[in-house]
């Protein structure tokens, strides 16, 4: 058959002034608002008259709030509203320079929309899909204008989120990419160019992490509240993974993961069975009123108690009395933990391999307290009282009368086992012995003593005075009153305790480091640049640092060691450390501490 003629790429509209948005759900409505506020003529299209009315009402309400906050004048608001018109027919897109499709993630539905648009719009019109899981290339190939089809992936809520992923297929004209990239910048967004694969950059990394969190909860390894609190407090994330799955939509997450798994074959992308079970039951998250959590009503973000809500801790039982604490070690973590206990009023014995090292560790605490005083966070009297509670010691013999001994030495199993054998001989009967390991088996440390029932994991995060999280790690032999003791102590030192079992990575590292490893694999495969991946996760995921910024801060050697432990324990091929990470470590490029990791840094 004869195909209609299409204009050459050079005839694309020089400025995309009229934009049609097809699909007026939450995302489509948000995109329409951004476009209308930018001065563009916007046509909002949806087959549902109710959706059309909701979109118009949402724009009216959003602009009214802007007037109330004096971000818009009433006249400017009227102009924005006048630029937005709606329709239930695709023919309303006939004069658009750009059409953005954001209908549900169903390929047949999207294909029908593009097929109808081919018959409606001008030959020079650009067609963009908002998919984050389906093949842009396939949609383009089945269009009459493949060179003008591309992906334009906004993030929710579109008015607030800065990231826009611009997805080109092998068929997309570079001029089309340039046009939508310029549009994104004019909208105040940060465009990131990516290739066509499910999830692209941000969701490609994010959904693998969300999937692992769902699997962790399904395995009853930790409660949903503890998993979410751990990732918020341990990584500075704006939301926990299970709450985020409810916000995104459990059904949406499952669709994205199915597409990712079909493309990658990586078991980490195979949707956790619980996602399918929730979808089958209609428990798709906030929009349904129930998902991993239960909400006040469908569409509400307010979580209410349900049968899975943990009790307030009153059933933990009584712990052992703790009047004094011993901290073994002289590094940053040991000093920080000693400061935490002393600031809470506990007398602390800080023991190192020599008296000189212990004195130096106490001096470091003094400097830390001095900085807090200079910033107005602490009075001079409080700082002095805290320092007076710390007694430096050159051997573990000084732990003879402590009620809680906390080990914070090198992350080496043999070193820790030797230290715990020493604690076993020195500490009084009934003393609680805690290790701060982040990746080693607590039970292997406990078995170095004759009292494994008294041993527990107490994983603080660095810097200990600032970070609120402590992962409390029970072994199969840990006594109930030891667990209760540590939970009580965490409350007294103003830390948020989360419970988890004794397996590699606990909660935070088991979810964080596979995500970091997958980011390295993206670079290794030349899918995206370091800068684009870091920008995507900060702007699209709300992460405080991009994965490569974080890897360089943590240390590539530390990251590789944790990846190896996770891979050894779970034996999942997807957890195998990236060869690029191994090569950088072998070359001595360990991050900020060596002046070079994934990026180069000025040496201090």
C-alpha positions as CSV (number, residue, x, y, z in Angstrom):
1,X,0.0,0.0,0.0
2,X,1.1,3.6,-0.4
3,X,2.3,5.2,2.8
4,X,1.6,8.9,3.3
5,X,4.6,11.1,2.7
6,X,6.4,12.5,5.8
7,X,8.4,15.6,6.1
8,X,12.2,15.4,6.5
9,X,13.7,15.8,10.0
10,X,14.8,19.3,9.2
11,X,11.1,20.3,8.9
12,X,10.3,19.6,12.5
13,X,8.6,22.4,14.4
14,X,11.2,24.9,15.6
15,X,9.3,25.3,18.8
16,X,6.8,22.8,20.2
17,X,4.1,25.3,21.1
18,X,1.0,23.1,21.0
19,X,1.2,19.8,22.9
20,X,-1.5,17.1,23.3
21,X,-1.4,14.9,26.3
22,X,-3.3,11.6,25.8
23,X,-4.3,9.9,29.1
24,X,-5.3,12.2,32.0
25,X,-4.4,10.1,35.0
26,X,-2.2,11.4,37.7
27,X,0.9,11.5,35.4
28,X,-0.9,12.9,32.4
29,X,-2.6,15.6,34.4
30,X,0.8,16.6,36.0
31,X,2.5,16.8,32.6
32,X,-0.4,18.9,31.2
33,X,0.0,21.3,34.2
34,X,3.8,21.7,33.6
35,X,3.2,22.4,29.9
36,X,0.3,24.9,30.5
37,X,2.3,26.8,33.1
38,X,5.2,27.1,30.6
39,X,3.0,29.1,28.2
40,X,2.2,26.3,25.8
41,X,-1.2,25.5,24.4
42,X,-2.2,22.1,25.8
43,X,-4.9,19.6,24.7
44,X,-5.8,17.1,27.3
45,X,-7.4,13.9,25.9
46,X,-8.9,11.0,27.7
47,X,-11.8,8.6,26.7
48,X,-13.2,9.1,30.2
49,X,-15.3,12.2,30.7
50,X,-14.7,11.8,34.4
51,X,-10.9,11.8,33.9
52,X,-11.2,15.0,31.8
53,X,-13.2,16.7,34.5
54,X,-10.7,15.6,37.2
55,X,-7.8,16.9,35.2
56,X,-9.4,20.3,34.7
57,X,-10.3,20.4,38.4
58,X,-6.8,19.4,39.4
59,X,-5.2,22.2,37.3
60,X,-7.7,24.8,38.7
61,X,-6.9,23.7,42.3
62,X,-3.1,23.6,41.7
63,X,-3.1,27.1,40.2
64,X,-5.3,28.4,43.0
65,X,-2.8,27.2,45.5
66,X,-0.1,29.0,43.6
67,X,-2.1,32.2,43.7
68,X,-2.6,31.8,47.5
69,X,1.2,31.3,47.9
70,X,1.8,34.4,45.7
71,X,3.6,32.3,43.0
72,X,1.0,33.3,40.4
73,X,-1.2,36.4,40.0
74,X,-4.9,35.8,39.4
75,X,-4.4,37.0,35.8
76,X,-1.6,34.6,35.2
77,X,-3.8,31.8,36.6
78,X,-6.6,32.7,34.2
79,X,-4.1,32.6,31.3
80,X,-2.8,29.1,32.3
81,X,-6.4,27.8,32.6
82,X,-7.3,29.3,29.2
83,X,-4.4,27.5,27.6
84,X,-5.7,24.1,28.7
85,X,-8.6,22.6,26.7
86,X,-9.9,19.0,26.9
87,X,-11.5,16.4,24.7
88,X,-12.5,12.8,24.7
89,X,-11.5,12.4,21.0
90,X,-8.0,11.8,19.6
91,X,-8.9,14.0,16.7
92,X,-8.4,17.0,19.1
93,X,-4.6,16.4,18.6
94,X,-4.8,17.2,14.9
95,X,-2.9,20.5,15.2
96,X,-0.4,19.5,17.9
97,X,3.4,19.8,17.4
98,X,4.0,17.1,19.9
99,X,1.7,14.4,21.3
100,X,2.7,12.7,24.7
101,X,0.9,9.4,25.3
102,X,0.6,8.4,29.0
103,X,-2.1,5.7,28.9
104,X,-1.8,2.6,31.1
105,X,1.2,0.3,30.5
106,X,-0.5,-2.1,28.0
107,X,1.2,-2.5,24.7
108,X,-1.9,-3.2,22.6
109,X,-3.6,-0.1,24.1
110,X,-0.6,2.1,23.3
111,X,-0.3,0.7,19.8
112,X,-3.9,1.5,19.1
113,X,-3.4,5.1,20.3
114,X,-0.3,5.5,18.0
115,X,-2.2,3.9,15.1
116,X,-5.0,6.4,15.5
117,X,-2.7,9.3,16.0
118,X,-0.9,8.4,12.7
119,X,-4.2,9.0,10.9
120,X,-4.9,12.3,12.7
121,X,-1.8,14.4,13.3
122,X,0.3,16.4,10.8
123,X,3.2,14.7,9.1
124,X,5.8,16.8,11.1
125,X,4.2,16.1,14.5
126,X,6.4,14.3,17.1
127,X,4.9,11.3,19.0
128,X,6.2,10.5,22.4
129,X,5.3,7.7,24.7
130,X,5.5,8.0,28.5
131,X,6.2,4.3,29.0
132,X,8.8,3.1,31.4
133,X,8.6,-0.6,30.7
134,X,7.5,-1.2,27.1
135,X,9.6,-1.1,23.9
136,X,9.8,2.3,22.4
137,X,11.4,0.7,19.3
138,X,8.5,-1.6,18.8
139,X,6.0,1.2,19.0
140,X,8.1,3.3,16.5
141,X,8.6,0.4,14.1
142,X,4.8,-0.1,13.9
143,X,4.2,3.6,13.4
144,X,4.0,5.3,10.0
145,X,6.6,7.9,11.2
146,X,9.2,5.8,13.1
147,X,11.8,8.6,12.9
148,X,9.4,10.9,14.9
149,X,8.6,8.4,17.7
150,X,10.5,8.5,21.0
151,X,10.1,8.1,24.7
152,X,9.5,11.0,27.1
153,X,9.5,9.7,30.6
154,X,8.5,12.1,33.3
155,X,8.5,11.2,37.0
156,X,5.7,11.5,39.5
157,X,4.6,14.1,40.5
158,X,5.5,15.7,37.2
159,X,5.3,19.4,38.4
160,X,7.8,18.7,41.2
161,X,10.2,16.1,39.8
162,X,13.1,17.5,37.7
163,X,14.1,14.4,35.8
164,X,12.9,13.6,32.3
165,X,14.4,10.6,30.5
166,X,14.5,11.0,26.7
167,X,14.5,7.6,25.1
168,X,15.5,7.2,21.5
169,X,15.3,4.0,19.4
170,X,17.6,3.1,16.6
171,X,14.9,4.6,14.3
172,X,14.6,8.0,16.0
173,X,15.8,11.1,14.2
174,X,18.5,13.0,16.1
175,X,16.6,16.2,15.3
176,X,13.5,14.8,17.1
177,X,15.7,14.1,20.2
178,X,17.1,17.6,20.1
179,X,13.6,19.1,19.9
180,X,12.2,17.3,23.0
181,X,15.5,17.9,24.8
182,X,15.1,21.6,24.3
183,X,11.5,21.4,25.4
184,X,12.5,19.6,28.6
185,X,15.0,22.3,29.4
186,X,12.5,25.0,28.7
187,X,10.1,23.3,31.2
188,X,12.8,23.6,33.8
189,X,13.6,19.9,33.7
190,X,16.9,18.0,33.6
191,X,16.8,15.8,30.5
192,X,18.9,12.6,30.5
193,X,19.3,10.7,27.2
194,X,19.0,6.9,27.4
195,X,18.6,4.0,25.1
196,X,15.5,1.8,24.8
197,X,15.5,-0.9,27.4
198,X,12.8,-1.6,30.1
199,X,13.1,0.7,33.1
200,X,15.6,2.9,31.4
201,X,18.1,4.3,34.0
202,X,16.1,5.4,37.1
203,X,13.4,2.7,37.1
204,X,15.9,0.1,35.9
205,X,17.8,0.6,39.1
206,X,14.9,1.5,41.3
207,X,12.6,-1.4,40.6
208,X,15.2,-4.1,41.1
209,X,15.8,-2.6,44.6
210,X,12.0,-2.5,45.3
211,X,11.7,-6.1,44.1
212,X,14.4,-7.3,46.5
213,X,12.7,-5.4,49.4
214,X,9.4,-7.1,48.5
215,X,11.1,-10.5,48.5
216,X,12.8,-9.7,51.8
217,X,9.4,-9.0,53.4
218,X,7.8,-12.0,51.8
219,X,10.5,-14.2,53.4
220,X,9.5,-12.8,56.8
221,X,13.1,-11.7,57.3
222,X,12.0,-8.3,58.7
223,X,8.7,-6.4,59.1
224,X,7.6,-4.0,56.5
225,X,8.0,-1.1,59.0
226,X,11.6,-2.1,59.8
227,X,12.5,-2.5,56.1
228,X,11.1,0.9,55.3
229,X,12.7,2.6,58.4
230,X,16.0,1.0,57.7
231,X,16.3,2.4,54.2
232,X,15.0,5.8,55.1
233,X,17.3,6.2,58.2
234,X,20.2,4.2,56.9
235,X,20.3,5.7,53.4
236,X,18.5,9.0,53.7
237,X,15.8,8.0,51.2
238,X,12.5,10.0,51.2
239,X,10.4,6.8,51.4
240,X,10.9,3.2,52.3
241,X,10.7,0.7,49.5
242,X,7.4,-1.0,50.5
243,X,5.6,2.3,51.0
244,X,7.0,3.4,47.6
245,X,5.7,0.3,45.9
246,X,2.2,1.2,47.3
247,X,2.6,4.7,45.9
248,X,3.8,3.6,42.5
249,X,1.2,0.9,42.3
250,X,2.0,-2.8,42.9
251,X,0.5,-3.7,39.5
252,X,2.7,-1.1,37.8
253,X,5.8,-2.4,39.6
254,X,5.0,-5.9,38.5
255,X,4.5,-4.9,34.9
256,X,7.8,-3.0,34.8
257,X,9.7,-6.0,36.5
258,X,8.1,-8.5,34.1
259,X,9.4,-6.4,31.2
260,X,12.8,-6.0,32.8
261,X,13.1,-9.7,33.5
262,X,12.1,-10.6,29.9
263,X,14.9,-8.4,28.7
264,X,17.6,-9.2,31.2
265,X,16.9,-12.7,32.4
266,X,18.4,-11.5,35.7
267,X,16.7,-13.3,38.6
268,X,16.8,-10.1,40.6
269,X,14.3,-8.7,38.2
270,X,11.9,-11.7,38.4
271,X,8.9,-10.2,40.2
272,X,8.7,-11.4,43.8
273,X,5.6,-13.8,44.0
274,X,4.0,-11.5,46.7
275,X,3.6,-8.8,44.0
276,X,1.5,-11.1,41.9
277,X,-0.5,-12.3,44.9
278,X,-1.3,-8.7,45.9
279,X,-2.3,-7.8,42.3
280,X,-4.6,-10.8,42.0
281,X,-6.3,-9.8,45.2
282,X,-6.8,-6.2,43.9
283,X,-4.4,-4.9,46.6
284,X,-2.5,-2.6,44.4
285,X,-1.4,0.1,46.9
286,X,-2.6,3.5,47.8
287,X,-5.0,3.8,44.9
288,X,-6.9,0.7,46.1
289,X,-6.6,1.6,49.8
290,X,-4.4,-1.4,50.5
291,X,-1.2,-2.9,49.3
292,X,1.8,-3.7,51.6
293,X,0.1,-1.3,54.0
294,X,-3.5,-0.4,54.7
295,X,-4.7,3.1,54.0
296,X,-7.5,5.2,55.4
297,X,-9.3,5.1,52.0
298,X,-8.6,4.4,48.4
299,X,-6.3,7.2,47.1
300,X,-5.3,8.3,50.7
301,X,-1.7,8.3,51.8
302,X,-2.5,7.9,55.5
303,X,-1.5,4.5,56.8
304,X,-3.8,2.9,59.4
305,X,-3.1,-0.1,61.7
306,X,-3.9,-3.5,60.5
307,X,-3.2,-7.1,61.5
308,X,0.5,-6.8,60.4
309,X,1.1,-3.7,62.4
310,X,3.7,-4.6,65.1
311,X,2.9,-4.1,68.7
312,X,4.6,-1.3,70.6
313,X,7.3,-3.5,72.1
314,X,5.6,-4.2,75.3
315,X,5.8,-8.0,74.6
316,X,9.6,-8.0,74.3
317,X,10.0,-8.7,78.0
318,X,12.5,-7.3,80.4
319,X,16.0,-6.7,79.5
320,X,19.1,-6.9,81.6
321,X,20.2,-3.7,83.5
322,X,22.9,-1.7,81.7
323,X,24.7,0.9,83.9
324,X,28.1,1.0,82.0
325,X,29.3,0.3,78.5
326,X,32.6,-0.8,77.0
327,X,33.5,0.0,73.4
328,X,36.4,-1.9,71.8
329,X,38.3,-0.1,69.0
330,X,39.9,3.2,68.3
331,X,38.7,4.1,64.8
332,X,36.0,6.4,63.6
333,X,33.2,4.0,64.3
334,X,34.4,3.1,67.8
335,X,34.9,6.7,68.7
336,X,31.4,7.6,67.4
337,X,29.7,4.8,69.3
338,X,31.5,5.8,72.5
339,X,30.3,9.4,72.0
340,X,26.7,8.2,71.5
341,X,26.6,6.3,74.8
342,X,28.4,9.0,76.8
343,X,26.1,11.7,75.5
344,X,23.2,9.5,76.7
345,X,24.7,9.5,80.2
346,X,26.4,6.1,80.2
347,X,29.9,5.7,81.7
348,X,32.0,4.3,78.8
349,X,35.3,2.4,78.9
350,X,37.0,3.0,75.5
351,X,39.6,0.2,75.0
352,X,42.2,0.1,72.2
353,X,45.3,-2.0,71.6
354,X,47.4,0.6,73.5
355,X,46.8,3.4,76.0
356,X,48.1,5.9,73.4
357,X,45.5,4.8,70.8
358,X,42.7,4.9,73.4
359,X,43.8,8.4,74.4
360,X,43.9,9.5,70.8
361,X,40.3,8.1,70.2
362,X,39.1,10.1,73.2
363,X,40.8,13.2,71.8
364,X,38.9,12.6,68.5
365,X,35.7,12.5,70.5
366,X,36.6,15.8,72.1
367,X,37.1,17.4,68.7
368,X,33.7,16.0,67.6
369,X,32.0,17.5,70.7
370,X,33.8,20.8,70.1
371,X,32.4,21.0,66.6
372,X,28.9,20.4,68.0
373,X,29.4,23.2,70.5
374,X,30.6,25.6,67.8
375,X,27.5,24.8,65.7
376,X,25.2,25.5,68.7
377,X,24.1,21.9,69.0
378,X,25.6,21.3,72.4
379,X,26.6,23.5,75.4
380,X,30.2,23.5,76.6
381,X,29.1,22.1,79.9
382,X,27.3,19.2,78.2
383,X,30.4,18.5,76.1
384,X,32.6,18.5,79.1
385,X,30.3,16.2,81.0
386,X,30.2,13.8,78.0
387,X,33.9,13.6,77.8
388,X,34.3,13.0,81.5
389,X,32.2,9.9,81.2
390,X,34.7,8.3,78.8
391,X,37.7,6.4,80.3
392,X,40.4,5.3,77.8
393,X,42.0,2.0,78.4
394,X,44.9,0.1,76.8
395,X,43.4,-3.4,77.1
396,X,40.1,-5.4,77.4
397,X,40.8,-6.0,81.1
398,X,39.1,-2.7,81.8
399,X,35.8,-4.3,80.6
400,X,35.6,-6.5,83.7
401,X,32.5,-4.7,85.2
402,X,30.7,-3.3,82.1
403,X,27.2,-4.5,81.5
404,X,27.3,-4.1,77.7
405,X,30.5,-4.6,75.6
406,X,30.4,-3.3,72.0
407,X,33.0,-4.4,69.5
408,X,33.9,-1.9,66.7
409,X,37.2,-3.2,65.2
410,X,38.2,-4.1,61.7
411,X,35.7,-6.0,59.5
412,X,37.8,-9.2,59.6
413,X,36.2,-12.4,61.0
414,X,39.4,-13.8,62.6
415,X,40.1,-10.4,64.3
416,X,36.6,-10.3,65.7
417,X,36.6,-13.9,66.9
418,X,39.9,-13.3,68.7
419,X,38.5,-10.2,70.4
420,X,35.3,-12.0,71.4
421,X,37.3,-14.9,72.9
422,X,39.0,-12.2,75.0
423,X,35.7,-10.6,76.0
424,X,34.5,-14.0,77.1
425,X,37.3,-14.3,79.5
426,X,37.2,-10.7,80.8
427,X,33.5,-9.7,81.0
428,X,31.3,-10.7,84.0
429,X,28.6,-13.3,83.7
430,X,25.4,-11.8,82.2
431,X,27.2,-9.0,80.3
432,X,25.7,-8.5,76.8
433,X,28.4,-8.8,74.0
434,X,27.6,-6.9,70.8
435,X,29.3,-6.8,67.4
436,X,29.0,-3.9,65.0
437,X,29.7,-6.0,61.9
438,X,28.0,-4.9,58.8
439,X,28.5,-8.1,56.7
440,X,30.0,-11.0,58.7
441,X,27.9,-13.7,60.3
442,X,27.2,-12.8,64.0
443,X,26.8,-16.5,64.9
444,X,30.4,-17.1,63.8
445,X,31.5,-14.4,66.2
446,X,29.3,-15.7,69.0
447,X,30.7,-19.2,68.7
448,X,34.1,-17.8,69.6
449,X,32.7,-17.5,73.2
450,X,31.4,-19.9,75.7
451,X,28.2,-17.8,76.0
452,X,26.7,-17.4,72.5
453,X,23.3,-16.7,74.0
454,X,24.7,-13.3,75.3
455,X,26.0,-12.3,71.8
456,X,24.0,-10.0,69.4
457,X,24.6,-7.8,66.4
458,X,24.3,-4.0,66.9
459,X,25.1,-2.4,63.6
460,X,25.5,1.3,63.9
461,X,25.8,3.5,60.8
462,X,28.6,6.0,60.1
463,X,28.8,8.7,61.5
464,X,27.3,7.1,64.6
465,X,26.5,10.4,66.4
466,X,24.4,11.6,63.5
467,X,22.9,8.4,62.0
468,X,19.7,7.3,63.8
469,X,19.6,3.7,62.6
470,X,20.8,0.6,64.5
471,X,20.2,-2.9,62.9
472,X,19.7,-5.3,65.8
473,X,20.8,-8.8,64.6
474,X,19.6,-11.9,66.5
475,X,21.3,-15.2,65.9
476,X,19.5,-18.5,66.4
477,X,21.2,-18.7,69.9
478,X,20.6,-15.1,71.1
479,X,18.6,-15.0,74.4
480,X,15.3,-13.1,74.5
481,X,16.4,-10.8,77.3
482,X,19.6,-9.9,75.4
483,X,17.5,-8.8,72.5
484,X,15.2,-6.9,74.8
485,X,18.3,-5.2,76.5
486,X,19.7,-3.9,73.2
487,X,16.3,-2.6,72.1
488,X,15.9,-0.7,75.4
489,X,19.4,0.7,75.1
490,X,18.8,1.8,71.6
491,X,15.8,3.8,72.8
492,X,17.9,5.4,75.6
493,X,20.6,6.5,73.2
494,X,17.9,7.9,70.8
495,X,18.5,5.5,68.0
496,X,15.8,3.7,65.9
497,X,16.3,0.0,66.2
498,X,15.2,-2.4,63.5
499,X,15.2,-6.2,64.0
500,X,16.7,-8.5,61.4
501,X,18.1,-12.0,61.2
502,X,21.7,-13.1,61.0
503,X,22.3,-13.2,57.2
504,X,24.7,-11.3,54.9
505,X,24.0,-7.6,54.5
506,X,21.2,-7.5,57.1
507,X,18.6,-5.1,55.7
508,X,20.4,-2.0,54.4
509,X,23.4,-3.5,52.8
510,X,21.5,-6.4,51.3
511,X,19.3,-3.9,49.5
512,X,21.7,-1.1,48.8
513,X,24.7,-2.9,47.4
514,X,23.0,-4.9,44.6
515,X,21.5,-1.5,43.5
516,X,25.0,0.0,43.4
517,X,26.4,-3.0,41.6
518,X,23.7,-2.7,38.9
519,X,24.6,0.9,38.4
520,X,28.2,-0.1,37.7
521,X,26.9,-2.7,35.2
522,X,25.0,0.0,33.4
523,X,28.3,1.9,32.9
524,X,30.1,-1.2,32.0
525,X,27.6,-2.0,29.3
526,X,27.9,1.6,28.0
527,X,24.2,2.2,28.5
528,X,24.5,5.5,30.3
529,X,27.2,7.8,31.7
530,X,28.2,8.2,35.4
531,X,26.8,11.7,35.4
532,X,23.5,10.7,33.8
533,X,23.0,7.8,36.2
534,X,23.8,9.9,39.3
535,X,21.5,12.7,38.0
536,X,18.7,10.2,37.3
537,X,18.7,8.7,40.8
538,X,18.9,12.0,42.6
539,X,16.3,13.8,40.4
540,X,14.1,10.8,39.6
541,X,14.4,8.8,42.8
542,X,15.0,11.4,45.4
543,X,18.3,9.8,46.5
544,X,20.6,12.1,48.5
545,X,23.6,10.9,46.4
546,X,23.9,9.2,43.1
547,X,25.3,5.6,43.1
548,X,28.8,6.6,41.9
549,X,29.0,9.5,44.3
550,X,28.1,7.0,47.1
551,X,30.5,4.3,45.9
552,X,33.4,6.7,46.0
553,X,32.5,7.9,49.5
554,X,32.0,4.3,50.9
555,X,35.1,3.1,49.2
556,X,35.2,0.7,46.2
557,X,37.2,-1.9,48.2
558,X,34.6,-1.9,51.0
559,X,31.8,-2.1,48.4
560,X,33.5,-5.0,46.6
561,X,33.9,-6.9,49.8
562,X,30.2,-6.5,50.7
563,X,29.2,-7.6,47.2
564,X,31.4,-10.7,47.5
565,X,29.8,-11.6,50.8
566,X,26.3,-11.2,49.4
567,X,27.1,-13.3,46.3
568,X,28.7,-16.0,48.4
569,X,25.8,-16.2,50.8
570,X,22.9,-16.1,48.3
571,X,24.6,-17.6,45.3
572,X,22.6,-15.5,42.9
573,X,24.4,-14.8,39.6
574,X,22.8,-11.3,39.6
575,X,24.8,-10.5,42.8
576,X,28.2,-11.2,41.3
577,X,30.4,-8.1,41.6
578,X,30.8,-6.1,38.4
579,X,34.1,-6.8,36.7
580,X,34.6,-3.0,36.4
581,X,34.4,-2.7,40.2
582,X,36.9,-5.4,40.6
583,X,39.3,-3.9,38.1
584,X,39.2,-0.5,39.8
585,X,39.9,-2.0,43.2
586,X,42.8,-4.0,41.7
587,X,44.2,-0.8,40.2
588,X,44.1,0.9,43.7
589,X,41.3,3.3,42.6
590,X,39.3,3.1,45.8
591,X,37.3,6.3,45.8
592,X,37.8,9.6,47.7
593,X,40.3,8.1,50.1
594,X,42.8,7.5,47.3
595,X,41.9,10.5,45.2
596,X,40.4,8.4,42.4
597,X,37.5,6.0,42.1
598,X,34.8,6.3,39.5
599,X,35.8,10.0,39.5
600,X,39.0,11.9,40.3
601,X,39.3,14.0,43.4
602,X,41.8,16.6,44.6
603,X,44.2,15.0,47.2
604,X,44.1,16.6,50.6
